[in-house]
């Protein structure tokens, strides 16, 4: 994870602790899904590099 991402996650978490509502939880789960997709992309890319 890049430094910007880590800072963003920390800010998001502190924001959630201040305002705990459904919308924020939705946003966080959306971000987590996006990061999962990103990690899968990276892993498949690395596999391609190793194979070739």
PQR file of N, CA, C, O and H, with PARSE charges and radii, in Angstrom:
ATOM      1  N   UNK A   1       0.828  -1.201   0.000 -0.4000 1.5000
ATOM      2  CA  UNK A   1       0.000   0.000   0.000 -0.0000 2.0000
ATOM      3  C   UNK A   1       0.865   1.255   0.000  0.5500 1.7000
ATOM      4  O   UNK A   1       1.863   1.336   0.716 -0.5500 1.4000
ATOM      5  N   UNK A   2       0.474   2.219  -0.803 -0.4000 1.5000
ATOM      6  CA  UNK A   2       1.213   3.472  -0.857 -0.0000 2.0000
ATOM      7  C   UNK A   2       0.937   4.297   0.397  0.5500 1.7000
ATOM      8  O   UNK A   2      -0.058   4.083   1.090 -0.5500 1.4000
ATOM      9  H   UNK A   2      -0.337   2.154  -1.384  0.4000 1.0000
ATOM     10  N   UNK A   3       1.820   5.226   0.672 -0.4000 1.5000
ATOM     11  CA  UNK A   3       1.674   6.077   1.850 -0.0000 2.0000
ATOM     12  C   UNK A   3       0.375   6.865   1.792  0.5500 1.7000
ATOM     13  O   UNK A   3      -0.309   7.008   2.805 -0.5500 1.4000
ATOM     14  H   UNK A   3       2.628   5.400   0.109  0.4000 1.0000
ATOM     15  N   UNK A   4       0.025   7.386   0.599 -0.4000 1.5000
ATOM     16  CA  UNK A   4      -1.220   8.151   0.466 -0.0000 2.0000
ATOM     17  C   UNK A   4      -2.416   7.294   0.854  0.5500 1.7000
ATOM     18  O   UNK A   4      -3.335   7.759   1.528 -0.5500 1.4000
ATOM     19  H   UNK A   4       0.581   7.270  -0.224  0.4000 1.0000
ATOM     20  N   UNK A   5      -2.394   6.018   0.416 -0.4000 1.5000
ATOM     21  CA  UNK A   5      -3.502   5.114   0.727 -0.0000 2.0000
ATOM     22  C   UNK A   5      -3.613   4.896   2.227  0.5500 1.7000
ATOM     23  O   UNK A   5      -4.713   4.900   2.778 -0.5500 1.4000
ATOM     24  H   UNK A   5      -1.647   5.640  -0.131  0.4000 1.0000
ATOM     25  N   UNK A   6      -2.481   4.706   2.888 -0.4000 1.5000
ATOM     26  CA  UNK A   6      -2.487   4.459   4.331 -0.0000 2.0000
ATOM     27  C   UNK A   6      -3.059   5.670   5.060  0.5500 1.7000
ATOM     28  O   UNK A   6      -3.890   5.528   5.957 -0.5500 1.4000
ATOM     29  H   UNK A   6      -1.587   4.703   2.441  0.4000 1.0000
ATOM     30  N   UNK A   7      -2.607   6.871   4.667 -0.4000 1.5000
ATOM     31  CA  UNK A   7      -3.116   8.097   5.287 -0.0000 2.0000
ATOM     32  C   UNK A   7      -4.613   8.215   5.043  0.5500 1.7000
ATOM     33  O   UNK A   7      -5.369   8.577   5.944 -0.5500 1.4000
ATOM     34  H   UNK A   7      -1.932   6.986   3.939  0.4000 1.0000
ATOM     35  N   UNK A   8      -5.040   7.908   3.816 -0.4000 1.5000
ATOM     36  CA  UNK A   8      -6.459   7.984   3.478 -0.0000 2.0000
ATOM     37  C   UNK A   8      -7.273   7.044   4.349  0.5500 1.7000
ATOM     38  O   UNK A   8      -8.333   7.419   4.851 -0.5500 1.4000
ATOM     39  H   UNK A   8      -4.426   7.614   3.084  0.4000 1.0000
ATOM     40  N   UNK A   9      -6.786   5.832   4.531 -0.4000 1.5000
ATOM     41  CA  UNK A   9      -7.502   4.847   5.348 -0.0000 2.0000
ATOM     42  C   UNK A   9      -7.594   5.329   6.793  0.5500 1.7000
ATOM     43  O   UNK A   9      -8.647   5.211   7.420 -0.5500 1.4000
ATOM     44  H   UNK A   9      -5.926   5.527   4.123  0.4000 1.0000
ATOM     45  N   UNK A  10      -6.501   5.869   7.322 -0.4000 1.5000
ATOM     46  CA  UNK A  10      -6.519   6.379   8.696 -0.0000 2.0000
ATOM     47  C   UNK A  10      -7.551   7.488   8.838  0.5500 1.7000
ATOM     48  O   UNK A  10      -8.316   7.509   9.802 -0.5500 1.4000
ATOM     49  H   UNK A  10      -5.645   5.964   6.812  0.4000 1.0000
ATOM     50  N   UNK A  11      -7.575   8.416   7.873 -0.4000 1.5000
ATOM     51  CA  UNK A  11      -8.534   9.514   7.934 -0.0000 2.0000
ATOM     52  C   UNK A  11      -9.954   8.991   7.825  0.5500 1.7000
ATOM     53  O   UNK A  11     -10.853   9.464   8.521 -0.5500 1.4000
ATOM     54  H   UNK A  11      -6.954   8.399   7.089  0.4000 1.0000
ATOM     55  N   UNK A  12     -10.156   8.008   6.945 -0.4000 1.5000
ATOM     56  CA  UNK A  12     -11.490   7.423   6.792 -0.0000 2.0000
ATOM     57  C   UNK A  12     -11.948   6.787   8.095  0.5500 1.7000
ATOM     58  O   UNK A  12     -13.099   6.949   8.502 -0.5500 1.4000
ATOM     59  H   UNK A  12      -9.426   7.624   6.380  0.4000 1.0000
ATOM     60  N   UNK A  13     -11.041   6.060   8.751 -0.4000 1.5000
ATOM     61  CA  UNK A  13     -11.398   5.388  10.005 -0.0000 2.0000
ATOM     62  C   UNK A  13     -11.748   6.407  11.082  0.5500 1.7000
ATOM     63  O   UNK A  13     -12.746   6.245  11.785 -0.5500 1.4000
ATOM     64  H   UNK A  13     -10.106   5.928   8.421  0.4000 1.0000
ATOM     65  N   UNK A  14     -10.942   7.452  11.220 -0.4000 1.5000
ATOM     66  CA  UNK A  14     -11.234   8.452  12.252 -0.0000 2.0000
ATOM     67  C   UNK A  14     -12.541   9.177  11.934  0.5500 1.7000
ATOM     68  O   UNK A  14     -13.279   9.561  12.841 -0.5500 1.4000
ATOM     69  H   UNK A  14     -10.131   7.584  10.649  0.4000 1.0000
ATOM     70  N   UNK A  15     -12.824   9.362  10.643 -0.4000 1.5000
ATOM     71  CA  UNK A  15     -14.087   9.979  10.230 -0.0000 2.0000
ATOM     72  C   UNK A  15     -15.262   9.102  10.634  0.5500 1.7000
ATOM     73  O   UNK A  15     -16.276   9.599  11.124 -0.5500 1.4000
ATOM     74  H   UNK A  15     -12.224   9.050   9.906  0.4000 1.0000
ATOM     75  N   UNK A  16     -15.123   7.786  10.425 -0.4000 1.5000
ATOM     76  CA  UNK A  16     -16.190   6.848  10.789 -0.0000 2.0000
ATOM     77  C   UNK A  16     -16.441   6.892  12.291  0.5500 1.7000
ATOM     78  O   UNK A  16     -17.590   6.889  12.735 -0.5500 1.4000
ATOM     79  H   UNK A  16     -14.299   7.382  10.027  0.4000 1.0000
ATOM     80  N   UNK A  17     -15.373   6.932  13.066 -0.4000 1.5000
ATOM     81  CA  UNK A  17     -15.533   6.956  14.516 -0.0000 2.0000
ATOM     82  C   UNK A  17     -16.298   8.199  14.950  0.5500 1.7000
ATOM     83  O   UNK A  17     -17.056   8.150  15.919 -0.5500 1.4000
ATOM     84  H   UNK A  17     -14.440   6.935  12.705  0.4000 1.0000
ATOM     85  N   UNK A  18     -16.109   9.319  14.242 -0.4000 1.5000
ATOM     86  CA  UNK A  18     -16.844  10.538  14.577 -0.0000 2.0000
ATOM     87  C   UNK A  18     -18.296  10.441  14.133  0.5500 1.7000
ATOM     88  O   UNK A  18     -19.201  10.780  14.895 -0.5500 1.4000
ATOM     89  H   UNK A  18     -15.493   9.359  13.455  0.4000 1.0000
ATOM     90  N   UNK A  19     -18.528   9.980  12.902 -0.4000 1.5000
ATOM     91  CA  UNK A  19     -19.889   9.940  12.354 -0.0000 2.0000
ATOM     92  C   UNK A  19     -20.224   8.511  11.982  0.5500 1.7000
ATOM     93  O   UNK A  19     -19.928   8.064  10.874 -0.5500 1.4000
ATOM     94  H   UNK A  19     -17.793   9.705  12.282  0.4000 1.0000
ATOM     95  N   UNK A  20     -20.843   7.793  12.908 -0.4000 1.5000
ATOM     96  CA  UNK A  20     -21.172   6.409  12.611 -0.0000 2.0000
ATOM     97  C   UNK A  20     -22.564   6.348  12.015  0.5500 1.7000
ATOM     98  O   UNK A  20     -23.549   6.298  12.752 -0.5500 1.4000
ATOM     99  H   UNK A  20     -21.084   8.156  13.808  0.4000 1.0000
ATOM    100  N   UNK A  21     -22.661   6.350  10.703 -0.4000 1.5000
ATOM    101  CA  UNK A  21     -23.949   6.092  10.087 -0.0000 2.0000
ATOM    102  C   UNK A  21     -23.824   5.159   8.902  0.5500 1.7000
ATOM    103  O   UNK A  21     -22.723   4.829   8.461 -0.5500 1.4000
ATOM    104  H   UNK A  21     -21.860   6.390  10.105  0.4000 1.0000
ATOM    105  N   UNK A  22     -24.964   4.743   8.395 -0.4000 1.5000
ATOM    106  CA  UNK A  22     -25.006   3.687   7.381 -0.0000 2.0000
ATOM    107  C   UNK A  22     -24.270   4.118   6.118  0.5500 1.7000
ATOM    108  O   UNK A  22     -23.575   3.313   5.498 -0.5500 1.4000
ATOM    109  H   UNK A  22     -25.859   5.011   8.752  0.4000 1.0000
ATOM    110  N   UNK A  23     -24.416   5.369   5.738 -0.4000 1.5000
ATOM    111  CA  UNK A  23     -23.789   5.857   4.509 -0.0000 2.0000
ATOM    112  C   UNK A  23     -22.282   5.655   4.555  0.5500 1.7000
ATOM    113  O   UNK A  23     -21.682   5.181   3.590 -0.5500 1.4000
ATOM    114  H   UNK A  23     -24.981   6.024   6.241  0.4000 1.0000
ATOM    115  N   UNK A  24     -21.676   6.016   5.674 -0.4000 1.5000
ATOM    116  CA  UNK A  24     -20.220   5.905   5.794 -0.0000 2.0000
ATOM    117  C   UNK A  24     -19.788   4.445   5.700  0.5500 1.7000
ATOM    118  O   UNK A  24     -18.789   4.122   5.059 -0.5500 1.4000
ATOM    119  H   UNK A  24     -22.163   6.402   6.458  0.4000 1.0000
ATOM    120  N   UNK A  25     -20.561   3.559   6.353 -0.4000 1.5000
ATOM    121  CA  UNK A  25     -20.224   2.138   6.281 -0.0000 2.0000
ATOM    122  C   UNK A  25     -20.309   1.641   4.844  0.5500 1.7000
ATOM    123  O   UNK A  25     -19.480   0.843   4.407 -0.5500 1.4000
ATOM    124  H   UNK A  25     -21.373   3.821   6.874  0.4000 1.0000
ATOM    125  N   UNK A  26     -21.323   2.119   4.104 -0.4000 1.5000
ATOM    126  CA  UNK A  26     -21.450   1.759   2.689 -0.0000 2.0000
ATOM    127  C   UNK A  26     -20.202   2.194   1.924  0.5500 1.7000
ATOM    128  O   UNK A  26     -19.640   1.428   1.141 -0.5500 1.4000
ATOM    129  H   UNK A  26     -21.997   2.767   4.460  0.4000 1.0000
ATOM    130  N   UNK A  27     -19.784   3.420   2.161 -0.4000 1.5000
ATOM    131  CA  UNK A  27     -18.610   3.961   1.463 -0.0000 2.0000
ATOM    132  C   UNK A  27     -17.379   3.115   1.763  0.5500 1.7000
ATOM    133  O   UNK A  27     -16.608   2.785   0.862 -0.5500 1.4000
ATOM    134  H   UNK A  27     -20.241   4.043   2.797  0.4000 1.0000
ATOM    135  N   UNK A  28     -17.200   2.767   3.034 -0.4000 1.5000
ATOM    136  CA  UNK A  28     -16.023   1.981   3.416 -0.0000 2.0000
ATOM    137  C   UNK A  28     -16.039   0.611   2.760  0.5500 1.7000
ATOM    138  O   UNK A  28     -15.017   0.152   2.251 -0.5500 1.4000
ATOM    139  H   UNK A  28     -17.826   3.035   3.766  0.4000 1.0000
ATOM    140  N   UNK A  29     -17.208  -0.052   2.768 -0.4000 1.5000
ATOM    141  CA  UNK A  29     -17.260  -1.380   2.144 -0.0000 2.0000
ATOM    142  C   UNK A  29     -16.978  -1.261   0.648  0.5500 1.7000
ATOM    143  O   UNK A  29     -16.357  -2.145   0.059 -0.5500 1.4000
ATOM    144  H   UNK A  29     -18.039   0.321   3.181  0.4000 1.0000
ATOM    145  N   UNK A  30     -17.441  -0.153   0.026 -0.4000 1.5000
ATOM    146  CA  UNK A  30     -17.164   0.093  -1.391 -0.0000 2.0000
ATOM    147  C   UNK A  30     -15.660   0.231  -1.618  0.5500 1.7000
ATOM    148  O   UNK A  30     -15.109  -0.349  -2.554 -0.5500 1.4000
ATOM    149  H   UNK A  30     -17.946   0.565   0.504  0.4000 1.0000
ATOM    150  N   UNK A  31     -15.000   1.009  -0.748 -0.4000 1.5000
ATOM    151  CA  UNK A  31     -13.550   1.195  -0.872 -0.0000 2.0000
ATOM    152  C   UNK A  31     -12.830  -0.135  -0.704  0.5500 1.7000
ATOM    153  O   UNK A  31     -11.897  -0.438  -1.448 -0.5500 1.4000
ATOM    154  H   UNK A  31     -15.447   1.479   0.012  0.4000 1.0000
ATOM    155  N   UNK A  32     -13.263  -0.933   0.278 -0.4000 1.5000
ATOM    156  CA  UNK A  32     -12.621  -2.222   0.518 -0.0000 2.0000
ATOM    157  C   UNK A  32     -12.753  -3.122  -0.707  0.5500 1.7000
ATOM    158  O   UNK A  32     -11.797  -3.793  -1.096 -0.5500 1.4000
ATOM    159  H   UNK A  32     -14.021  -0.687   0.882  0.4000 1.0000
ATOM    160  N   UNK A  33     -13.953  -3.135  -1.320 -0.4000 1.5000
ATOM    161  CA  UNK A  33     -14.149  -3.940  -2.531 -0.0000 2.0000
ATOM    162  C   UNK A  33     -13.205  -3.470  -3.626  0.5500 1.7000
ATOM    163  O   UNK A  33     -12.592  -4.285  -4.316 -0.5500 1.4000
ATOM    164  H   UNK A  33     -14.730  -2.590  -1.004  0.4000 1.0000
ATOM    165  N   UNK A  34     -13.087  -2.157  -3.785 -0.4000 1.5000
ATOM    166  CA  UNK A  34     -12.189  -1.605  -4.798 -0.0000 2.0000
ATOM    167  C   UNK A  34     -10.759  -2.055  -4.527  0.5500 1.7000
ATOM    168  O   UNK A  34     -10.041  -2.431  -5.453 -0.5500 1.4000
ATOM    169  H   UNK A  34     -13.585  -1.495  -3.224  0.4000 1.0000
ATOM    170  N   UNK A  35     -10.339  -2.019  -3.257 -0.4000 1.5000
ATOM    171  CA  UNK A  35      -8.968  -2.415  -2.937 -0.0000 2.0000
ATOM    172  C   UNK A  35      -8.767  -3.899  -3.189  0.5500 1.7000
ATOM    173  O   UNK A  35      -7.696  -4.309  -3.637 -0.5500 1.4000
ATOM    174  H   UNK A  35     -10.922  -1.714  -2.505  0.4000 1.0000
ATOM    175  N   UNK A  36      -9.793  -4.721  -2.904 -0.4000 1.5000
ATOM    176  CA  UNK A  36      -9.692  -6.151  -3.192 -0.0000 2.0000
ATOM    177  C   UNK A  36      -9.446  -6.353  -4.680  0.5500 1.7000
ATOM    178  O   UNK A  36      -8.566  -7.119  -5.074 -0.5500 1.4000
ATOM    179  H   UNK A  36     -10.663  -4.389  -2.540  0.4000 1.0000
ATOM    180  N   UNK A  37     -10.235  -5.656  -5.513 -0.4000 1.5000
ATOM    181  CA  UNK A  37     -10.062  -5.770  -6.960 -0.0000 2.0000
ATOM    182  C   UNK A  37      -8.654  -5.346  -7.360  0.5500 1.7000
ATOM    183  O   UNK A  37      -8.017  -5.996  -8.188 -0.5500 1.4000
ATOM    184  H   UNK A  37     -10.950  -5.034  -5.193  0.4000 1.0000
ATOM    185  N   UNK A  38      -8.173  -4.259  -6.772 -0.4000 1.5000
ATOM    186  CA  UNK A  38      -6.845  -3.751  -7.077 -0.0000 2.0000
ATOM    187  C   UNK A  38      -5.782  -4.789  -6.723  0.5500 1.7000
ATOM    188  O   UNK A  38      -4.860  -5.027  -7.503 -0.5500 1.4000
ATOM    189  H   UNK A  38      -8.691  -3.732  -6.098  0.4000 1.0000
ATOM    190  N   UNK A  39      -5.911  -5.409  -5.544 -0.4000 1.5000
ATOM    191  CA  UNK A  39      -4.941  -6.430  -5.128 -0.0000 2.0000
ATOM    192  C   UNK A  39      -4.963  -7.616  -6.077  0.5500 1.7000
ATOM    193  O   UNK A  39      -3.910  -8.156  -6.418 -0.5500 1.4000
ATOM    194  H   UNK A  39      -6.660  -5.216  -4.910  0.4000 1.0000
ATOM    195  N   UNK A  40      -6.161  -8.033  -6.513 -0.4000 1.5000
ATOM    196  CA  UNK A  40      -6.265  -9.150  -7.456 -0.0000 2.0000
ATOM    197  C   UNK A  40      -5.567  -8.805  -8.767  0.5500 1.7000
ATOM    198  O   UNK A  40      -4.873  -9.638  -9.351 -0.5500 1.4000
ATOM    199  H   UNK A  40      -7.017  -7.594  -6.237  0.4000 1.0000
ATOM    200  N   UNK A  41      -5.759  -7.557  -9.228 -0.4000 1.5000
ATOM    201  CA  UNK A  41      -5.090  -7.108 -10.456 -0.0000 2.0000
ATOM    202  C   UNK A  41      -3.576  -7.229 -10.298  0.5500 1.7000
ATOM    203  O   UNK A  41      -2.890  -7.752 -11.176 -0.5500 1.4000
ATOM    204  H   UNK A  41      -6.323  -6.880  -8.754  0.4000 1.0000
ATOM    205  N   UNK A  42      -3.068  -6.743  -9.173 -0.4000 1.5000
ATOM    206  CA  UNK A  42      -1.623  -6.770  -8.931 -0.0000 2.0000
ATOM    207  C   UNK A  42      -1.114  -8.206  -8.909  0.5500 1.7000
ATOM    208  O   UNK A  42      -0.086  -8.513  -9.513 -0.5500 1.4000
ATOM    209  H   UNK A  42      -3.625  -6.318  -8.459  0.4000 1.0000
ATOM    210  N   UNK A  43      -1.836  -9.090  -8.212 -0.4000 1.5000
ATOM    211  CA  UNK A  43      -1.408 -10.484  -8.107 -0.0000 2.0000
ATOM    212  C   UNK A  43      -1.383 -11.145  -9.480  0.5500 1.7000
ATOM    213  O   UNK A  43      -0.419 -11.830  -9.824 -0.5500 1.4000
ATOM    214  H   UNK A  43      -2.671  -8.840  -7.721  0.4000 1.0000
ATOM    215  N   UNK A  44      -2.445 -10.941 -10.268 -0.4000 1.5000
ATOM    216  CA  UNK A  44      -2.473 -11.571 -11.592 -0.0000 2.0000
ATOM    217  C   UNK A  44      -1.352 -11.014 -12.477  0.5500 1.7000
ATOM    218  O   UNK A  44      -0.763 -11.748 -13.271 -0.5500 1.4000
ATOM    219  H   UNK A  44      -3.227 -10.385  -9.989  0.4000 1.0000
ATOM    220  N   UNK A  45      -1.059  -9.715 -12.339 -0.4000 1.5000
ATOM    221  CA  UNK A  45       0.023  -9.104 -13.104 -0.0000 2.0000
ATOM    222  C   UNK A  45       1.362  -9.741 -12.728  0.5500 1.7000
ATOM    223  O   UNK A  45       2.172 -10.055 -13.600 -0.5500 1.4000
ATOM    224  H   UNK A  45      -1.537  -9.119 -11.693  0.4000 1.0000
ATOM    225  N   UNK A  46       1.591  -9.928 -11.426 -0.4000 1.5000
ATOM    226  CA  UNK A  46       2.838 -10.552 -10.970 -0.0000 2.0000
ATOM    227  C   UNK A  46       2.941 -11.986 -11.475  0.5500 1.7000
ATOM    228  O   UNK A  46       4.021 -12.430 -11.865 -0.5500 1.4000
ATOM    229  H   UNK A  46       0.933  -9.673 -10.718  0.4000 1.0000
ATOM    230  N   UNK A  47       1.832 -12.708 -11.471 -0.4000 1.5000
ATOM    231  CA  UNK A  47       1.844 -14.080 -11.980 -0.0000 2.0000
ATOM    232  C   UNK A  47       2.243 -14.098 -13.450  0.5500 1.7000
ATOM    233  O   UNK A  47       3.029 -14.944 -13.875 -0.5500 1.4000
ATOM    234  H   UNK A  47       0.955 -12.347 -11.154  0.4000 1.0000
ATOM    235  N   UNK A  48       1.694 -13.151 -14.234 -0.4000 1.5000
ATOM    236  CA  UNK A  48       2.055 -13.062 -15.658 -0.0000 2.0000
ATOM    237  C   UNK A  48       3.555 -12.822 -15.810  0.5500 1.7000
ATOM    238  O   UNK A  48       4.206 -13.427 -16.662 -0.5500 1.4000
ATOM    239  H   UNK A  48       1.056 -12.464 -13.889  0.4000 1.0000
ATOM    240  N   UNK A  49       4.094 -11.936 -14.976 -0.4000 1.5000
ATOM    241  CA  UNK A  49       5.531 -11.649 -15.043 -0.0000 2.0000
ATOM    242  C   UNK A  49       6.348 -12.900 -14.734  0.5500 1.7000
ATOM    243  O   UNK A  49       7.341 -13.181 -15.406 -0.5500 1.4000
ATOM    244  H   UNK A  49       3.565 -11.445 -14.284  0.4000 1.0000
ATOM    245  N   UNK A  50       5.931 -13.642 -13.724 -0.4000 1.5000
ATOM    246  CA  UNK A  50       6.677 -14.840 -13.331 -0.0000 2.0000
ATOM    247  C   UNK A  50       6.602 -15.911 -14.412  0.5500 1.7000
ATOM    248  O   UNK A  50       7.574 -16.627 -14.652 -0.5500 1.4000
ATOM    249  H   UNK A  50       5.125 -13.414 -13.178  0.4000 1.0000
ATOM    250  N   UNK A  51       5.448 -16.020 -15.061 -0.4000 1.5000
ATOM    251  CA  UNK A  51       5.265 -17.065 -16.078 -0.0000 2.0000
ATOM    252  C   UNK A  51       6.101 -16.763 -17.317  0.5500 1.7000
ATOM    253  O   UNK A  51       6.734 -17.659 -17.874 -0.5500 1.4000
ATOM    254  H   UNK A  51       4.658 -15.438 -14.865  0.4000 1.0000
ATOM    255  N   UNK A  52       6.105 -15.493 -17.751 -0.4000 1.5000
ATOM    256  CA  UNK A  52       6.795 -15.149 -19.004 -0.0000 2.0000
ATOM    257  C   UNK A  52       8.315 -15.109 -18.858  0.5500 1.7000
ATOM    258  O   UNK A  52       9.021 -14.834 -19.828 -0.5500 1.4000
ATOM    259  H   UNK A  52       5.590 -14.765 -17.298  0.4000 1.0000
TER
END
